[in-house]
Amino acid sequence: MLARASGGIDHLGEGGLILGAMPEMKYDQGEILLNEGDQLLLYTDGVSEAENSRGEMCGEKRIEQLLVASIKRSPEELLEHLEKTVVDFAGDPKLADDFTILAARIIN
């Protein structure tokens, strides 16, 4: 997901399976213009699919809302906030799936 400094979210749809899982894998490529202040968030499915005790998933919508609300945070603060939000949602710091997140802010 790419949070625009000017407001809104772009979902980056091109790609393929997890990077590096199969050396022969081909990936679709795309291009997007990055502007100063935009914040890029990459995450594995273990983040969006983290479940609470009722079997509800954290979901992309929750992550999107957190990203929009965190546009002024540094990438480090965003990552800390996202991790805490997901762990609090799941109710257990030992998540059942992978949990990989990466954030970057575009600076000029």
Buried (B, 14 or more C-beta within 10 A) or exposed (E): BBBBBEEEBBEEEEEEEEEEEEEEEEEEEEEEEEEEBBBBBBBBBBBBBBBEEEEEBBBBEBBBEBBBEBBEBEBEEBBEBBBEBBBEBBEEEEBEEEBEBEBBBBEE
